[in-house]
Amino acid sequence: MKTPLSILAGSAVLVLLLLLASPAPDKAAPATEGLPWQIDIQPDGSSRVFGLTPGRSTLDDARARFALVPQVAVVAAPGEPGSLEAYFESVMAGSITGKIVLTLDMPKETIEQMRGRATKTEYMESTTRKATLSAEDRALAERAAIRSIAFIPSTQLDEATILQRFGVPAERLRGGEHVEHFLYPAKGLDVVLDAKGKELLQYVAPRDFARLREPLAERPATRSAP
């Protein structure tokens, strides 16, 4: 005959086995971070996107953030001093893949000197040339602040997606027959919609939005937000 204690002990073991066999309660999935439309605006007129702050974060910060080694070169059209750029072939921006090009903040005189010391110069497209940095200049570039961020998503965007993710732009400008700019000064963002090519998202600190707007100054606005 079983005693009450043995019955209780057996029941306790059975309950424990049932608890272990039961599925764990559902947990809320963590929110995806680092998406292109997740732009954190700072009180000082800066912003943070992809875990980087244009004007403050450096190329070295970007290397750590993406865990990738980029190509770094001076990119210049004929007659121009060029810009110092870092190219990441494929990064994960939250759940979205794409290419990232960082323009680095460096004095024009220093950029010209870097071109003169380049280990290799080659044509990219048309007459634009890319000058690969020497090891010494590469180390200098990695300490340079990020001036702007360009993101080319691997997935195609359309007008509806842009408006849904980024909201109504302050201004929309035509950049050609197939290209339109969606301008967001408060976000420091220019979304370039290309009906026959890849979309481009350009980010600067909101206080520096003129860097994106001024090159488009000659083009009339087609539609503006109310």
C-alpha positions as protocol buffer text, in pm:
chain_id: "A"
residue {
  index: 1
  type: MET
  ca { x: 0 y: 0 z: 0 }
}
residue {
  index: 2
  type: LYS
  ca { x: 137 y: 340 z: -99 }
}
residue {
  index: 3
  type: THR
  ca { x: 175 y: 602 z: 170 }
}
residue {
  index: 4
  type: PRO
  ca { x: 49 y: 963 z: 121 }
}
residue {
  index: 5
  type: LEU
  ca { x: 411 y: 1086 z: 104 }
}
residue {
  index: 6
  type: SER
  ca { x: 498 y: 847 z: -178 }
}
residue {
  index: 7
  type: ILE
  ca { x: 184 y: 951 z: -366 }
}
residue {
  index: 8
  type: LEU
  ca { x: 274 y: 1321 z: -326 }
}
residue {
  index: 9
  type: ALA
  ca { x: 631 y: 1256 z: -435 }
}
residue {
  index: 10
  type: GLY
  ca { x: 512 y: 1074 z: -746 }
}
residue {
  index: 11
  type: SER
  ca { x: 269 y: 1352 z: -827 }
}
residue {
  index: 12
  type: ALA
  ca { x: 545 y: 1613 z: -790 }
}
residue {
  index: 13
  type: VAL
  ca { x: 769 y: 1425 z: -1031 }
}
residue {
  index: 14
  type: LEU
  ca { x: 483 y: 1396 z: -1281 }
}
residue {
  index: 15
  type: VAL
  ca { x: 410 y: 1770 z: -1261 }
}
residue {
  index: 16
  type: LEU
  ca { x: 779 y: 1849 z: -1311 }
}
residue {
  index: 17
  type: LEU
  ca { x: 796 y: 1625 z: -1617 }
}
residue {
  index: 18
  type: LEU
  ca { x: 487 y: 1789 z: -1764 }
}
residue {
  index: 19
  type: LEU
  ca { x: 634 y: 2136 z: -1708 }
}
residue {
  index: 20
  type: LEU
  ca { x: 959 y: 2037 z: -1877 }
}
residue {
  index: 21
  type: ALA
  ca { x: 775 y: 1889 z: -2171 }
}
residue {
  index: 22
  type: SER
  ca { x: 545 y: 2190 z: -2216 }
}
residue {
  index: 23
  type: PRO
  ca { x: 654 y: 2449 z: -2475 }
}
residue {
  index: 24
  type: ALA
  ca { x: 793 y: 2773 z: -2335 }
}
residue {
  index: 25
  type: PRO
  ca { x: 558 y: 3071 z: -2354 }
}
residue {
  index: 26
  type: ASP
  ca { x: 600 y: 3281 z: -2665 }
}
residue {
  index: 27
  type: LYS
  ca { x: 840 y: 3572 z: -2628 }
}
residue {
  index: 28
  type: ALA
  ca { x: 812 y: 3889 z: -2827 }
}
residue {
  index: 29
  type: ALA
  ca { x: 1068 y: 3893 z: -3109 }
}
residue {
  index: 30
  type: PRO
  ca { x: 1331 y: 4163 z: -3062 }
}
residue {
  index: 31
  type: ALA
  ca { x: 1277 y: 4469 z: -3280 }
}
residue {
  index: 32
  type: THR
  ca { x: 1501 y: 4486 z: -3585 }
}
residue {
  index: 33
  type: GLU
  ca { x: 1760 y: 4763 z: -3557 }
}
residue {
  index: 34
  type: GLY
  ca { x: 1972 y: 4945 z: -3812 }
}
residue {
  index: 35
  type: LEU
  ca { x: 1710 y: 4969 z: -4086 }
}
residue {
  index: 36
  type: PRO
  ca { x: 1748 y: 5250 z: -4343 }
}
residue {
  index: 37
  type: TRP
  ca { x: 1444 y: 5440 z: -4218 }
}
residue {
  index: 38
  type: GLN
  ca { x: 1547 y: 5424 z: -3852 }
}
residue {
  index: 39
  type: ILE
  ca { x: 1709 y: 5767 z: -3826 }
}
residue {
  index: 40
  type: ASP
  ca { x: 1770 y: 5895 z: -3475 }
}
residue {
  index: 41
  type: ILE
  ca { x: 1774 y: 6276 z: -3476 }
}
residue {
  index: 42
  type: GLN
  ca { x: 1993 y: 6439 z: -3209 }
}
residue {
  index: 43
  type: PRO
  ca { x: 1931 y: 6778 z: -3039 }
}
residue {
  index: 44
  type: ASP
  ca { x: 2260 y: 6915 z: -3175 }
}
residue {
  index: 45
  type: GLY
  ca { x: 2145 y: 6879 z: -3538 }
}
residue {
  index: 46
  type: SER
  ca { x: 2322 y: 6549 z: -3598 }
}
residue {
  index: 47
  type: SER
  ca { x: 2164 y: 6211 z: -3667 }
}
residue {
  index: 48
  type: ARG
  ca { x: 2241 y: 5843 z: -3620 }
}
residue {
  index: 49
  type: VAL
  ca { x: 2170 y: 5581 z: -3885 }
}
residue {
  index: 50
  type: PHE
  ca { x: 2311 y: 5228 z: -3932 }
}
residue {
  index: 51
  type: GLY
  ca { x: 2473 y: 5280 z: -3590 }
}
residue {
  index: 52
  type: LEU
  ca { x: 2684 y: 5568 z: -3727 }
}
residue {
  index: 53
  type: THR
  ca { x: 2672 y: 5945 z: -3674 }
}
residue {
  index: 54
  type: PRO
  ca { x: 2779 y: 6150 z: -3979 }
}
residue {
  index: 55
  type: GLY
  ca { x: 3020 y: 6421 z: -3871 }
}
residue {
  index: 56
  type: ARG
  ca { x: 3131 y: 6227 z: -3564 }
}
residue {
  index: 57
  type: SER
  ca { x: 3178 y: 5856 z: -3638 }
}
residue {
  index: 58
  type: THR
  ca { x: 3497 y: 5756 z: -3820 }
}
residue {
  index: 59
  type: LEU
  ca { x: 3576 y: 5500 z: -4086 }
}
residue {
  index: 60
  type: ASP
  ca { x: 3728 y: 5286 z: -3812 }
}
residue {
  index: 61
  type: ASP
  ca { x: 3389 y: 5296 z: -3633 }
}
residue {
  index: 62
  type: ALA
  ca { x: 3221 y: 5180 z: -3955 }
}
residue {
  index: 63
  type: ARG
  ca { x: 3465 y: 4892 z: -3994 }
}
residue {
  index: 64
  type: ALA
  ca { x: 3382 y: 4776 z: -3642 }
}
residue {
  index: 65
  type: ARG
  ca { x: 3009 y: 4827 z: -3698 }
}
residue {
  index: 66
  type: PHE
  ca { x: 2990 y: 4620 z: -4017 }
}
residue {
  index: 67
  type: ALA
  ca { x: 3277 y: 4382 z: -3933 }
}
residue {
  index: 68
  type: LEU
  ca { x: 3408 y: 4429 z: -4287 }
}
residue {
  index: 69
  type: VAL
  ca { x: 3717 y: 4576 z: -4449 }
}
residue {
  index: 70
  type: PRO
  ca { x: 3617 y: 4832 z: -4715 }
}
residue {
  index: 71
  type: GLN
  ca { x: 3792 y: 4951 z: -5027 }
}
residue {
  index: 72
  type: VAL
  ca { x: 3924 y: 5304 z: -4968 }
}
residue {
  index: 73
  type: ALA
  ca { x: 4021 y: 5537 z: -5252 }
}
residue {
  index: 74
  type: VAL
  ca { x: 4013 y: 5889 z: -5388 }
}
residue {
  index: 75
  type: VAL
  ca { x: 3741 y: 5911 z: -5652 }
}
residue {
  index: 76
  type: ALA
  ca { x: 3768 y: 6204 z: -5893 }
}
residue {
  index: 77
  type: ALA
  ca { x: 3625 y: 6330 z: -6220 }
}
residue {
  index: 78
  type: PRO
  ca { x: 3857 y: 6518 z: -6458 }
}
residue {
  index: 79
  type: GLY
  ca { x: 3951 y: 6862 z: -6328 }
}
residue {
  index: 80
  type: GLU
  ca { x: 3825 y: 6789 z: -5975 }
}
residue {
  index: 81
  type: PRO
  ca { x: 4029 y: 6720 z: -5659 }
}
residue {
  index: 82
  type: GLY
  ca { x: 3802 y: 6425 z: -5585 }
}
residue {
  index: 83
  type: SER
  ca { x: 3658 y: 6285 z: -5266 }
}
residue {
  index: 84
  type: LEU
  ca { x: 3787 y: 6028 z: -5021 }
}
residue {
  index: 85
  type: GLU
  ca { x: 3549 y: 5732 z: -5020 }
}
residue {
  index: 86
  type: ALA
  ca { x: 3516 y: 5394 z: -4849 }
}
residue {
  index: 87
  type: TYR
  ca { x: 3314 y: 5122 z: -5023 }
}
residue {
  index: 88
  type: PHE
  ca { x: 3149 y: 4827 z: -4847 }
}
residue {
  index: 89
  type: GLU
  ca { x: 3040 y: 4568 z: -5102 }
}
residue {
  index: 90
  type: SER
  ca { x: 2763 y: 4409 z: -4894 }
}
residue {
  index: 91
  type: VAL
  ca { x: 2632 y: 4503 z: -4550 }
}
residue {
  index: 92
  type: MET
  ca { x: 2327 y: 4409 z: -4343 }
}
residue {
  index: 93
  type: ALA
  ca { x: 2116 y: 4715 z: -4259 }
}
residue {
  index: 94
  type: GLY
  ca { x: 1883 y: 4551 z: -4013 }
}
residue {
  index: 95
  type: SER
  ca { x: 1716 y: 4286 z: -4230 }
}
residue {
  index: 96
  type: ILE
  ca { x: 1808 y: 4455 z: -4560 }
}
residue {
  index: 97
  type: THR
  ca { x: 2127 y: 4397 z: -4757 }
}
residue {
  index: 98
  type: GLY
  ca { x: 2294 y: 4658 z: -4970 }
}
residue {
  index: 99
  type: LYS
  ca { x: 2610 y: 4844 z: -5060 }
}
residue {
  index: 100
  type: ILE
  ca { x: 2739 y: 5138 z: -4856 }
}
residue {
  index: 101
  type: VAL
  ca { x: 2968 y: 5419 z: -4968 }
}
residue {
  index: 102
  type: LEU
  ca { x: 3107 y: 5653 z: -4704 }
}
residue {
  index: 103
  type: THR
  ca { x: 3243 y: 5992 z: -4802 }
}
residue {
  index: 104
  type: LEU
  ca { x: 3511 y: 6089 z: -4553 }
}
residue {
  index: 105
  type: ASP
  ca { x: 3589 y: 6437 z: -4427 }
}
residue {
  index: 106
  type: MET
  ca { x: 3938 y: 6533 z: -4540 }
}
residue {
  index: 107
  type: PRO
  ca { x: 4093 y: 6866 z: -4655 }
}
residue {
  index: 108
  type: LYS
  ca { x: 4122 y: 6902 z: -5034 }
}
residue {
  index: 109
  type: GLU
  ca { x: 4497 y: 6955 z: -5009 }
}
residue {
  index: 110
  type: THR
  ca { x: 4536 y: 6624 z: -4824 }
}
residue {
  index: 111
  type: ILE
  ca { x: 4319 y: 6444 z: -5079 }
}
residue {
  index: 112
  type: GLU
  ca { x: 4536 y: 6574 z: -5363 }
}
residue {
  index: 113
  type: GLN
  ca { x: 4847 y: 6452 z: -5181 }
}
residue {
  index: 114
  type: MET
  ca { x: 4685 y: 6112 z: -5132 }
}
residue {
  index: 115
  type: ARG
  ca { x: 4621 y: 6091 z: -5507 }
}
residue {
  index: 116
  type: GLY
  ca { x: 4985 y: 6164 z: -5570 }
}
residue {
  index: 117
  type: ARG
  ca { x: 5092 y: 5881 z: -5340 }
}
residue {
  index: 118
  type: ALA
  ca { x: 4833 y: 5630 z: -5467 }
}
residue {
  index: 119
  type: THR
  ca { x: 4952 y: 5276 z: -5528 }
}
residue {
  index: 120
  type: LYS
  ca { x: 4717 y: 5229 z: -5823 }
}
residue {
  index: 121
  type: THR
  ca { x: 4487 y: 5447 z: -6036 }
}
residue {
  index: 122
  type: GLU
  ca { x: 4216 y: 5306 z: -6259 }
}
residue {
  index: 123
  type: TYR
  ca { x: 3901 y: 5413 z: -6440 }
}
residue {
  index: 124
  type: MET
  ca { x: 3566 y: 5336 z: -6281 }
}
residue {
  index: 125
  type: GLU
  ca { x: 3308 y: 5450 z: -6536 }
}
residue {
  index: 126
  type: SER
  ca { x: 3338 y: 5706 z: -6812 }
}
residue {
  index: 127
  type: THR
  ca { x: 3627 y: 5936 z: -6713 }
}
residue {
  index: 128
  type: THR
  ca { x: 3596 y: 5900 z: -6334 }
}
residue {
  index: 129
  type: ARG
  ca { x: 3915 y: 5765 z: -6179 }
}
residue {
  index: 130
  type: LYS
  ca { x: 3980 y: 5574 z: -5858 }
}
residue {
  index: 131
  type: ALA
  ca { x: 4314 y: 5611 z: -5682 }
}
residue {
  index: 132
  type: THR
  ca { x: 4386 y: 5336 z: -5427 }
}
residue {
  index: 133
  type: LEU
  ca { x: 4555 y: 5469 z: -5114 }
}
residue {
  index: 134
  type: SER
  ca { x: 4899 y: 5382 z: -4987 }
}
residue {
  index: 135
  type: ALA
  ca { x: 4917 y: 5195 z: -4655 }
}
residue {
  index: 136
  type: GLU
  ca { x: 5016 y: 5513 z: -4471 }
}
residue {
  index: 137
  type: ASP
  ca { x: 4728 y: 5712 z: -4618 }
}
residue {
  index: 138
  type: ARG
  ca { x: 4489 y: 5425 z: -4551 }
}
residue {
  index: 139
  type: ALA
  ca { x: 4570 y: 5449 z: -4181 }
}
residue {
  index: 140
  type: LEU
  ca { x: 4502 y: 5823 z: -4195 }
}
residue {
  index: 141
  type: ALA
  ca { x: 4169 y: 5766 z: -4372 }
}
residue {
  index: 142
  type: GLU
  ca { x: 4051 y: 5523 z: -4105 }
}
residue {
  index: 143
  type: ARG
  ca { x: 4068 y: 5802 z: -3848 }
}
residue {
  index: 144
  type: ALA
  ca { x: 3872 y: 6044 z: -4067 }
}
residue {
  index: 145
  type: ALA
  ca { x: 3515 y: 6140 z: -3977 }
}
residue {
  index: 146
  type: ILE
  ca { x: 3229 y: 6027 z: -4198 }
}
residue {
  index: 147
  type: ARG
  ca { x: 3094 y: 6320 z: -4399 }
}
residue {
  index: 148
  type: SER
  ca { x: 2802 y: 6139 z: -4563 }
}
residue {
  index: 149
  type: ILE
  ca { x: 2658 y: 5790 z: -4608 }
}
residue {
  index: 150
  type: ALA
  ca { x: 2518 y: 5647 z: -4931 }
}
residue {
  index: 151
  type: PHE
  ca { x: 2318 y: 5324 z: -4918 }
}
residue {
  index: 152
  type: ILE
  ca { x: 2219 y: 5125 z: -5228 }
}
residue {
  index: 153
  type: PRO
  ca { x: 1962 y: 4862 z: -5121 }
}
residue {
  index: 154
  type: SER
  ca { x: 1966 y: 4527 z: -5296 }
}
residue {
  index: 155
  type: THR
  ca { x: 1585 y: 4531 z: -5309 }
}
residue {
  index: 156
  type: GLN
  ca { x: 1400 y: 4773 z: -5535 }
}
residue {
  index: 157
  type: LEU
  ca { x: 1205 y: 5060 z: -5381 }
}
residue {
  index: 158
  type: ASP
  ca { x: 898 y: 5226 z: -5525 }
}
residue {
  index: 159
  type: GLU
  ca { x: 711 y: 5547 z: -5447 }
}
residue {
  index: 160
  type: ALA
  ca { x: 462 y: 5377 z: -5215 }
}
residue {
  index: 161
  type: THR
  ca { x: 738 y: 5211 z: -5011 }
}
residue {
  index: 162
  type: ILE
  ca { x: 934 y: 5535 z: -4979 }
}
residue {
  index: 163
  type: LEU
  ca { x: 629 y: 5726 z: -4855 }
}
residue {
  index: 164
  type: GLN
  ca { x: 534 y: 5447 z: -4616 }
}
residue {
  index: 165
  type: ARG
  ca { x: 880 y: 5409 z: -4463 }
}
residue {
  index: 166
  type: PHE
  ca { x: 1006 y: 5769 z: -4465 }
}
residue {
  index: 167
  type: GLY
  ca { x: 687 y: 5974 z: -4472 }
}
residue {
  index: 168
  type: VAL
  ca { x: 587 y: 6261 z: -4697 }
}
residue {
  index: 169
  type: PRO
  ca { x: 899 y: 6448 z: -4818 }
}
residue {
  index: 170
  type: ALA
  ca { x: 942 y: 6821 z: -4776 }
}
residue {
  index: 171
  type: GLU
  ca { x: 1021 y: 6844 z: -5146 }
}
residue {
  index: 172
  type: ARG
  ca { x: 1032 y: 6627 z: -5457 }
}
residue {
  index: 173
  type: LEU
  ca { x: 1261 y: 6713 z: -5746 }
}
residue {
  index: 174
  type: ARG
  ca { x: 1305 y: 6558 z: -6086 }
}
residue {
  index: 175
  type: GLY
  ca { x: 1664 y: 6468 z: -6164 }
}
residue {
  index: 176
  type: GLY
  ca { x: 1598 y: 6347 z: -6515 }
}
residue {
  index: 177
  type: GLU
  ca { x: 1339 y: 6154 z: -6710 }
}
residue {
  index: 178
  type: HIS
  ca { x: 1362 y: 5847 z: -6486 }
}
residue {
  index: 179
  type: VAL
  ca { x: 1501 y: 5992 z: -6160 }
}
residue {
  index: 180
  type: GLU
  ca { x: 1325 y: 6169 z: -5875 }
}
residue {
  index: 181
  type: HIS
  ca { x: 1462 y: 6299 z: -5543 }
}
residue {
  index: 182
  type: PHE
  ca { x: 1255 y: 6271 z: -5225 }
}
residue {
  index: 183
  type: LEU
  ca { x: 1407 y: 6530 z: -4989 }
}
residue {
  index: 184
  type: TYR
  ca { x: 1380 y: 6511 z: -4608 }
}
residue {
  index: 185
  type: PRO
  ca { x: 1578 y: 6802 z: -4457 }
}
residue {
  index: 186
  type: ALA
  ca { x: 1473 y: 6720 z: -4099 }
}
residue {
  index: 187
  type: LYS
  ca { x: 1620 y: 6371 z: -4142 }
}
residue {
  index: 188
  type: GLY
  ca { x: 1924 y: 6477 z: -4345 }
}
residue {
  index: 189
  type: LEU
  ca { x: 1809 y: 6239 z: -4619 }
}
residue {
  index: 190
  type: ASP
  ca { x: 1773 y: 6232 z: -4996 }
}
residue {
  index: 191
  type: VAL
  ca { x: 1603 y: 5923 z: -5138 }
}
residue {
  index: 192
  type: VAL
  ca { x: 1674 y: 5891 z: -5510 }
}
residue {
  index: 193
  type: LEU
  ca { x: 1413 y: 5687 z: -5695 }
}
residue {
  index: 194
  type: ASP
  ca { x: 1537 y: 5557 z: -6028 }
}
residue {
  index: 195
  type: ALA
  ca { x: 1275 y: 5395 z: -6250 }
}
residue {
  index: 196
  type: LYS
  ca { x: 1544 y: 5228 z: -6463 }
}
residue {
  index: 197
  type: GLY
  ca { x: 1819 y: 5166 z: -6209 }
}
residue {
  index: 198
  type: LYS
  ca { x: 1907 y: 5119 z: -5845 }
}
residue {
  index: 199
  type: GLU
  ca { x: 1767 y: 5342 z: -5573 }
}
residue {
  index: 200
  type: LEU
  ca { x: 2006 y: 5548 z: -5365 }
}
residue {
  index: 201
  type: LEU
  ca { x: 1966 y: 5676 z: -5008 }
}
residue {
  index: 202
  type: GLN
  ca { x: 2200 y: 5960 z: -4909 }
}
residue {
  index: 203
  type: TYR
  ca { x: 2242 y: 6065 z: -4546 }
}
residue {
  index: 204
  type: VAL
  ca { x: 2412 y: 6366 z: -4386 }
}
residue {
  index: 205
  type: ALA
  ca { x: 2366 y: 6536 z: -4051 }
}
residue {
  index: 206
  type: PRO
  ca { x: 2037 y: 6733 z: -4080 }
}
residue {
  index: 207
  type: ARG
  ca { x: 2225 y: 7056 z: -4006 }
}
residue {
  index: 208
  type: ASP
  ca { x: 2435 y: 6985 z: -4319 }
}
residue {
  index: 209
  type: PHE
  ca { x: 2142 y: 6910 z: -4550 }
}
residue {
  index: 210
  type: ALA
  ca { x: 2251 y: 7189 z: -4787 }
}
residue {
  index: 211
  type: ARG
  ca { x: 2525 y: 6950 z: -4906 }
}
residue {
  index: 212
  type: LEU
  ca { x: 2253 y: 6735 z: -5060 }
}
residue {
  index: 213
  type: ARG
  ca { x: 2017 y: 7014 z: -5168 }
}
residue {
  index: 214
  type: GLU
  ca { x: 2255 y: 7264 z: -5327 }
}
residue {
  index: 215
  type: PRO
  ca { x: 2364 y: 7038 z: -5617 }
}
residue {
  index: 216
  type: LEU
  ca { x: 1993 y: 7016 z: -5707 }
}
residue {
  index: 217
  type: ALA
  ca { x: 1931 y: 7392 z: -5679 }
}
residue {
  index: 218
  type: GLU
  ca { x: 1893 y: 7448 z: -6054 }
}
residue {
  index: 219
  type: ARG
  ca { x: 1618 y: 7192 z: -6083 }
}
residue {
  index: 220
  type: PRO
  ca { x: 1259 y: 7313 z: -6028 }
}
residue {
  index: 221
  type: ALA
  ca { x: 1046 y: 7138 z: -5768 }
}
residue {
  index: 222
  type: THR
  ca { x: 773 y: 6923 z: -5923 }
}
residue {
  index: 223
  type: ARG
  ca { x: 571 y: 6866 z: -5607 }
}
residue {
  index: 224
  type: SER
  ca { x: 604 y: 6983 z: -5249 }
}
residue {
  index: 225
  type: ALA
  ca { x: 456 y: 6861 z: -4926 }
}
residue {
  index: 226
  type: PRO
  ca { x: 187 y: 7084 z: -4772 }
}
